[in-house]
């Protein structure tokens, strides 16, 4: 390895290591803030990264050592799992800002991976204004269809009443779901992981593997449910949802539809618990 390559690797290592520490600092800071402020900052945090991705359709490549990217992924995963264990064991009392901290830095983290590691800019996520509205409407339709299918027994039995909707919960959760949870998870799994796998393997294999990992990603939530059926639903439904949205990304080349579907589906759950 020549001096230039060694210097480039060293700078890359420092850059990714700094990003890892920065993410931990953001998560810790959000967890310490009052709930309203943590909520507002969490929603605002992805905005500068979205602006960078839209602005940079294509960036020059900055190679990073494989272990640096792995360290970033492991950091987020370890924090999520550790927090879930502490909460389930009663060592920590859950506060809303803890959830904001756990999820709020996910999309910026993936954006950093795209901007610095892949160098693909917004093209990696298909974040373009062209056909964006059509994809958003497709996402809304998918969310409504899934909700109707899962609630069909209650609808048939007459136990579902639109007048019982908690509009306050809907208005509170939809921005958070859209800008934080859905944007972060869809960027991570469909936008980054599936796209990366499709470069080396058949697209259907990439969709299935990404969906399996998406289901595994939700395992910490099983700690709060004791029945096998609940555990299966918590892991199994994200897997099935991942298959549907993975195909959607394959057909449209964009995560806009999956992000909207994910956000609307979760927001409806908040409105009709």
C-alpha positions in Angstrom: 0.0 0.0 0.0 1.5 3.4 -1.0 1.5 6.4 1.2 -1.5 8.0 -0.5 -3.7 4.9 -0.1 -2.7 4.6 3.6 -3.5 8.3 4.2 -6.9 7.9 2.4 -7.7 4.8 4.6 -6.7 6.7 7.7 -8.9 9.6 6.9 -11.7 7.3 6.0 -11.4 5.5 9.3 -11.4 8.7 11.2 -14.5 9.9 9.3 -16.5 6.7 10.0 -15.3 6.5 13.6 -16.4 10.2 14.1 -19.8 9.4 12.6 -20.2 6.5 15.0 -19.3 8.7 18.0 -21.6 11.4 16.6 -24.5 9.0 16.4 -24.0 8.0 20.0 -23.8 11.7 21.1 -27.1 12.4 19.2 -28.9 9.5 20.8 -27.7 10.3 24.3 -28.6 14.0 23.8 -32.1 13.2 22.6 -32.6 10.8 25.5 -31.8 13.6 28.0 -34.0 16.3 26.5 -37.6 17.0 27.6 -40.1 15.0 25.6 -41.5 17.9 23.4 -38.1 19.1 22.4 -36.8 15.6 21.7 -39.8 15.0 19.5 -39.3 18.2 17.5 -35.5 17.6 17.1 -36.0 14.0 16.1 -38.4 15.0 13.3 -36.1 17.8 12.2 -32.9 15.8 12.2 -33.4 14.0 8.8 -34.1 17.3 7.0 -30.5 18.4 6.3 -29.6 14.9 5.2 -32.6 14.8 2.8 -31.4 18.1 1.4 -27.9 16.7 0.8 -29.3 13.6 -0.9 -31.6 15.6 -3.1 -28.9 18.0 -4.0 -26.3 15.4 -4.7 -27.6 13.1 -7.4 -24.2 11.6 -7.7 -21.1 12.0 -5.5 -17.5 10.9 -6.0 -16.7 7.7 -4.2 -15.0 7.8 -0.8 -13.8 4.2 0.0 -14.1 3.2 3.6 -12.6 0.1 5.4 -15.2 -2.6 5.7 -14.9 -2.8 9.5 -15.8 0.9 9.8 -19.2 0.5 8.2 -19.8 -2.7 10.2 -19.0 -0.8 13.4 -21.7 1.8 12.5 -24.3 -0.9 11.9 -23.3 -2.7 15.1 -23.5 0.5 17.1 -27.2 1.1 16.2 -28.1 -2.6 16.6 -26.4 -2.9 20.0 -28.0 0.3 21.4 -31.5 -0.9 20.3 -31.0 -4.3 21.8 -29.4 -3.0 25.0 -32.2 -0.5 25.5 -34.9 -3.1 25.0 -33.3 -5.4 27.6 -33.0 -2.6 30.2 -36.6 -1.5 29.7 -37.9 -5.1 29.7 -35.9 -5.9 32.9 -37.3 -2.8 34.7 -33.8 -1.3 35.1 -35.0 1.8 33.2 -38.4 3.5 33.2 -39.5 4.1 29.6 -39.8 7.7 28.5 -41.0 8.8 25.1 -37.7 10.5 24.4 -35.9 7.2 24.8 -37.8 5.9 21.7 -37.0 9.1 19.9 -33.3 8.7 20.7 -33.3 5.0 19.5 -34.9 5.8 16.2 -34.0 9.4 15.5 -30.5 8.9 14.3 -31.3 5.9 12.1 -31.9 7.8 8.8 -29.0 10.2 9.2 -26.8 7.2 9.9 -27.9 5.5 6.6 -27.6 8.8 4.8 -24.0 9.0 6.0 -23.4 5.5 4.7 -24.8 6.4 1.3 -23.1 9.8 1.1 -19.7 8.7 2.4 -19.5 5.0 1.7 -21.5 4.5 -1.5 -21.2 8.0 -3.0 -24.5 7.6 -4.8 -26.4 10.5 -3.3 -30.2 10.5 -3.7 -30.1 8.0 -6.5 -29.5 5.2 -4.0 -33.0 5.8 -2.5 -34.8 6.9 -5.7 -35.5 10.2 -4.0 -36.7 12.3 -6.9 -39.7 14.5 -7.4 -40.7 12.8 -10.6 -43.6 10.3 -10.1 -43.2 11.0 -6.3 -46.9 11.7 -5.9 -48.0 8.6 -7.7 -45.7 6.5 -5.5 -47.0 8.2 -2.4 -50.6 7.4 -3.4 -49.5 3.8 -4.1 -48.1 3.6 -0.6 -51.3 5.0 1.0 -53.3 2.4 -0.9 -51.1 -0.4 0.3 -51.4 0.7 3.9 -55.2 1.0 3.7 -55.5 -2.5 2.0 -53.3 -4.1 4.7 -55.3 -2.5 7.5 -58.6 -3.5 6.0 -57.4 -7.1 5.5 -56.1 -7.4 9.1 -59.2 -5.8 10.6 -61.7 -7.6 8.3 -63.2 -9.8 11.1 -64.0 -6.6 13.2 -65.3 -4.8 10.1 -67.6 -7.8 9.2 -68.8 -8.1 12.9 -69.6 -4.3 13.0 -67.0 -3.7 15.6 -65.1 -1.1 13.6 -66.3 2.5 13.8 -64.4 5.4 12.1 -65.9 7.8 14.7 -63.7 6.1 17.3 -60.5 7.3 15.6 -58.1 9.1 17.9 -57.3 12.0 15.6 -54.9 13.5 18.2 -52.8 10.4 18.2 -52.9 10.3 14.4 -51.7 13.9 14.1 -49.0 13.3 16.6 -47.7 10.0 15.2 -47.9 10.6 11.5 -45.1 13.1 11.2 -42.9 11.0 13.5 -43.6 7.8 11.6 -43.0 9.5 8.3 -39.8 11.4 9.1 -38.2 9.1 11.6 -39.4 5.5 11.9 -40.5 4.8 8.3 -37.9 6.9 6.6 -35.1 5.4 8.7 -36.1 1.8 8.4 -37.0 1.9 4.8 -33.8 3.7 3.9 -31.9 1.1 5.9 -33.5 -2.1 4.6 -35.0 -1.3 1.2 -32.9 1.6 0.2 -29.5 0.5 1.3 -29.4 -3.2 2.1 -31.7 -4.5 -0.7 -30.1 -2.2 -3.3 -26.6 -3.4 -2.2 -27.6 -7.1 -2.3 -29.2 -6.7 -5.7 -25.8 -5.8 -7.2 -24.4 -9.3 -6.4 -27.4 -11.6 -6.1 -30.8 -12.1 -7.9 -33.3 -9.4 -6.9 -35.8 -11.9 -5.4 -33.1 -13.2 -3.1 -32.2 -9.7 -2.0 -35.9 -9.0 -1.3 -36.3 -12.2 0.8 -33.1 -11.8 2.8 -33.8 -8.2 3.5 -37.3 -9.1 4.6 -36.0 -11.8 7.0 -33.6 -9.3 8.5 -36.4 -6.7 8.8 -38.4 -9.3 10.8 -35.4 -10.1 13.0 -35.0 -6.3 13.5 -38.3 -6.3 15.4 -37.4 -9.1 17.8 -36.7 -6.8 20.7 -40.4 -5.8 20.8 -41.2 -9.5 21.6 -39.9 -8.9 25.1 -43.2 -7.0 25.9 -45.5 -9.8 24.7 -45.8 -13.2 26.3 -48.0 -15.2 23.8 -46.5 -17.1 20.9 -49.0 -15.6 18.6 -48.1 -12.1 19.5 -44.4 -12.9 19.0 -45.1 -14.4 15.6 -47.1 -11.4 14.5 -44.4 -9.0 15.7 -41.8 -10.7 13.6 -43.9 -12.3 10.9 -45.8 -9.2 9.8 -42.7 -7.1 9.2 -41.3 -10.0 7.1 -44.5 -10.1 4.9 -44.5 -6.3 4.7 -40.9 -6.4 3.7 -41.7 -8.7 0.8 -44.4 -6.4 -0.5 -42.4 -3.2 -0.2 -39.3 -4.9 -1.5 -41.1 -5.8 -4.7 -42.5 -2.2 -4.8 -38.9 -0.9 -4.7 -37.9 -3.3 -7.4 -40.6 -2.1 -9.7 -40.4 1.6 -9.0 -36.7 2.1 -8.1 -37.7 4.3 -5.1 -38.4 4.0 -1.4 -41.1 6.7 -1.5 -44.0 4.3 -1.7 -42.7 2.0 1.1 -41.9 5.0 3.3 -45.5 6.3 2.9 -47.1 2.9 3.3 -45.0 2.2 6.4 -45.9 5.6 8.0 -49.6 5.5 7.2 -50.0 1.9 8.4 -48.4 2.7 11.7 -50.3 5.9 12.1 -53.6 4.1 11.6 -52.6 1.7 14.3 -52.1 4.7 16.6 -55.5 6.1 15.7 -57.3 2.7 16.1 -55.4 0.8 18.8 
